[in-house]
Amino acid sequence: MVDAIGAVRAQLPKLDALPLPGKGSTRTRWRTLAEIARADLAQGRLAEGHVDARAVLTELGRPDLCVDGDMLGVWAAEPQNLHATAQRGGWRLHGAKGWCSGSVTLDYALVTATAPDGPRLFVVGTQGLEPFEGSWQPLGMKATQSDTLSFDNVLVADHQAIGPPSAYVERAGFGHGGCGVAACWWGGALGVLDGLHAAVSLDRADPDELGLAAANLAAAGHALGAAADAIDERPEDVQLANRLAREVRLAVATSARNALDRAVDAMGASGLCHRPAHSTRVADLLVYLSQHRERSTATTHGNALLASPLSLPW
């Protein structure tokens, strides 16, 4: 198995040089993430977590909490399972945190936890954290090492608490980051189509499935590009950022699942059993897309549309 974490760590200078979202070059940022994910989706996931963490720290006024060479992640899933209690000079974190991509091989992670006054964000060093044995045995994305970690009365200083309660989700950058994840899905789907393209070329098979999947992905790619431009025009608009995140994630996830289905149908068992690079891409994308709660996102988006006149983006 490729050392995805080591591979991303070697790319930190390039990743740290990426423009922040909303600074005029968001297309470049997302294109880079998509290119990494196209080559290796696990690396794309880890790279996205690192650059998102840097953006969050900057947007919440604490870029000083990371230095060049540190590999970062964002562990924001299930904040209700990790509890934060204020004490003299800092906070005590107790509980468990699932889906910790990069696990204890990262240097620091931005971790959500629930405090009495609401969900909060903390910068936590990974030294001393312990994975629950066997907590990461996935069908795909194994190389991300997304363990469930035990936080046994972990102490963090006051300056490691970032912003007020709910600051993490109330920024426009929360929506920007959601679009960045979609850029990785899109890149992963292109990687799956690369396998289908090679198979069609080699076997001289009917290219109809390739054409249909590629057209759907192209449309989703145009949506990503348009969202990047809109974010650059109105970087502080929280409502716009959240709407774009819903639209882009729904569009990209739908087209990526379409690419998966068409590649599997066209290549059959041979593609999944005799072409290991392709089968890894399929499994990785299937697992990564499973984090997207399509119905929940669609319901939220539909309710938002009902609150105002329906309009087209062009």
DALINTA-V615227 format. One record per backbone hydrogen bond with DSSP energy under -1.0 kcal/mol. NH is the residue of the N-H (numbers start at 1). CO is the residue of the C=O. E is the energy in kcal/mol with one decimal. If there is no record, write none. Layout:
nh/co/e
NH/CO/E
NH/CO/E
This chain:
nh/co/e
4/2/-1.8
7/3/-2.3
8/4/-2.3
9/5/-2.3
10/6/-1.8
11/8/-1.1
12/9/-1.3
15/11/-2.4
16/12/-3.2
18/15/-1.4
23/20/-1.3
29/25/-1.7
30/26/-2.5
31/27/-2.7
32/28/-2.2
33/29/-1.8
34/30/-2.5
35/31/-2.4
36/32/-2.2
37/33/-2.5
38/34/-2.3
39/35/-1.5
40/36/-2.3
44/40/-2.0
45/41/-2.5
46/42/-2.0
47/43/-2.7
48/44/-2.5
49/45/-1.9
50/46/-2.0
51/47/-2.5
52/48/-2.3
53/49/-2.0
54/50/-2.0
55/51/-2.0
56/52/-2.7
57/53/-2.3
58/54/-1.9
59/55/-2.9
60/56/-2.1
61/58/-1.6
62/57/-3.6
65/62/-1.7
66/63/-1.3
70/67/-2.2
75/110/-3.2
81/78/-1.8
82/79/-1.3
83/94/-2.8
84/114/-2.4
85/92/-2.4
87/90/-2.6
90/87/-2.3
91/156/-3.0
92/85/-2.5
93/154/-3.3
94/83/-2.4
95/151/-2.4
96/81/-2.1
97/149/-2.2
100/147/-2.3
101/99/-1.6
102/144/-3.0
103/100/-2.2
105/102/-1.7
106/103/-1.4
107/71/-2.4
108/71/-1.6
109/124/-2.2
110/73/-2.7
111/122/-3.2
112/75/-1.9
113/120/-2.2
114/82/-3.1
115/118/-2.4
118/115/-2.1
120/113/-3.2
122/111/-2.4
123/160/-2.4
124/109/-2.7
126/107/-1.6
129/126/-2.0
130/150/-1.1
132/148/-3.0
135/132/-2.0
144/141/-1.5
145/142/-1.9
147/145/-1.7
149/97/-2.7
150/130/-3.3
151/95/-2.9
153/151/-1.1
154/93/-2.4
156/91/-2.5
158/89/-1.8
160/157/-1.8
161/158/-1.8
162/121/-2.8
166/119/-3.0
167/164/-1.9
170/166/-1.5
176/172/-1.7
177/173/-2.7
178/174/-1.6
179/175/-1.8
180/176/-1.7
181/177/-1.9
182/178/-1.5
183/179/-1.9
184/180/-1.3
185/181/-2.1
186/182/-2.7
187/183/-2.3
188/184/-2.7
189/185/-2.5
190/186/-2.0
191/187/-1.9
192/188/-1.8
193/189/-2.2
194/190/-1.9
195/191/-1.4
196/192/-1.7
197/193/-3.3
198/194/-2.3
199/195/-2.1
200/196/-2.8
201/197/-2.4
202/198/-2.6
203/199/-2.9
204/200/-1.1
211/207/-2.5
212/208/-2.4
213/209/-2.4
214/210/-2.5
215/211/-2.0
216/212/-1.9
217/213/-2.2
218/214/-2.4
219/215/-2.0
220/216/-1.9
221/217/-2.4
222/218/-2.1
223/219/-1.7
224/220/-2.1
225/221/-2.3
226/222/-2.5
227/223/-2.2
228/224/-2.3
229/225/-2.0
230/226/-2.2
231/227/-2.4
232/228/-2.1
233/229/-1.6
234/230/-2.0
237/234/-1.3
238/236/-1.0
241/237/-2.3
242/238/-2.4
243/239/-2.1
244/240/-2.9
245/241/-2.2
246/242/-2.0
247/243/-2.6
248/244/-3.1
249/245/-2.4
250/246/-2.3
251/247/-2.4
252/248/-3.1
253/249/-2.4
254/250/-1.9
255/251/-2.1
256/252/-2.7
257/253/-2.3
258/254/-1.9
259/255/-2.0
260/256/-2.3
261/257/-2.7
262/258/-2.5
263/259/-2.4
264/260/-2.5
265/261/-2.6
266/262/-2.4
267/263/-2.5
268/264/-2.2
271/267/-1.1
272/268/-1.0
273/269/-2.1
274/270/-2.7
279/275/-2.5
280/276/-2.2
281/277/-1.7
282/278/-2.3
283/279/-2.5
284/280/-2.8
285/281/-2.4
286/282/-2.4
287/283/-2.2
288/284/-2.6
289/285/-2.7
291/288/-1.2
292/289/-2.0
294/292/-1.4
297/293/-2.5
298/294/-2.9
299/295/-2.6
300/296/-2.3
301/297/-2.5
302/298/-2.8
303/299/-2.5
304/300/-2.0
305/301/-2.1
306/302/-2.0
308/305/-1.4
